[in-house]
Amino acid sequence: MWDEVLARFEKQAPASVMARLALERAMPAAWVDEVFEANRQRQYPRELLFSTVVELMSLVSLGLRPSLHAAARQMDNLPVSV
């Protein structure tokens, strides 16, 4: 999935792509889920992991997707329905 994103946005938004890669390296999905598990209070994961939410929100906040709905629709392995 990231190869497609990189190829498409490399020329148009290089800063966004570099920021996304830096975030991906700095905050691996397993680490994000561990932090959520250690600090959650009433929240709980079912099918949608917190790392997936972070991934979707980072796509939107970096301008790689226009909205959360668009990011969710384009995600291949989203474990829940939109």
N, C-alpha and C positions, 0 to 999 in steps of 0.2 A: 504494500500500500504506500509506504513512504517513498519508494522509488518514483511512483507516479506523481506524487505531490512535489517531490524535488524537481523532476523534469519540467513540470508545468510552471512552477513558480520561480525557478532558478533565475530566469532572465527578468521577470517582471518585478519580483520582490525579494531580492537576495538577502536583505536584512532580516525579513520575516523567516526565511528558510534557515538562516544561520541561527536565529534565536530559537527556533523550534528544535533544531538539532542539539543545541546547547542544553535546552531543557530536557530533552529526551535522555541525554547522557548524564545530566546532573541528578535527575529524579526518575530512576527506573520504576516501572509499574509495580514491581514486587515491593519496593521500598515505600511507595505511596500507599499501597494497601496495608503494609505493616504499621505505618504511622496512623492511618485511619483506625485500625483495629486497636491500637494502643491508646488512642485518645477519644474514641467514640463514647457517647453517653447513652442516648436512647436510640440512635441510628443503628442500622444493621444492614449488612449486604445480603442480597438474595442472588439474583442473576446478574444485576448490574453492579460491577465493582467500582469503587471510588476512583481507581486509576483510569477507568474508562471515561468517567465524567471529567476528570482532569484532562485527559487527552482531547475530548470533544471541546471543552472550554478553551484549551490552548489553541486549537485550530481556529476558533472564532476570534479570540483576543489578538492573535497574531495577524488576522486579516486573511488567512488562507481559506476560510469559508465565510460566507456572508451572514449566517445565522446558525444557532444551535440545531435547529431543525434540518437545515441543509447539511450540516456536518454529520448528523445522525443518519440521514438518508444515504449518504455516500459511504458510510462505514460498512465494510464488508462483513465483519464479524461481530456486529452489535447483538448481544445476547437477549435483548428485549425488543418489543415492538415499539415503533415510533409513536 
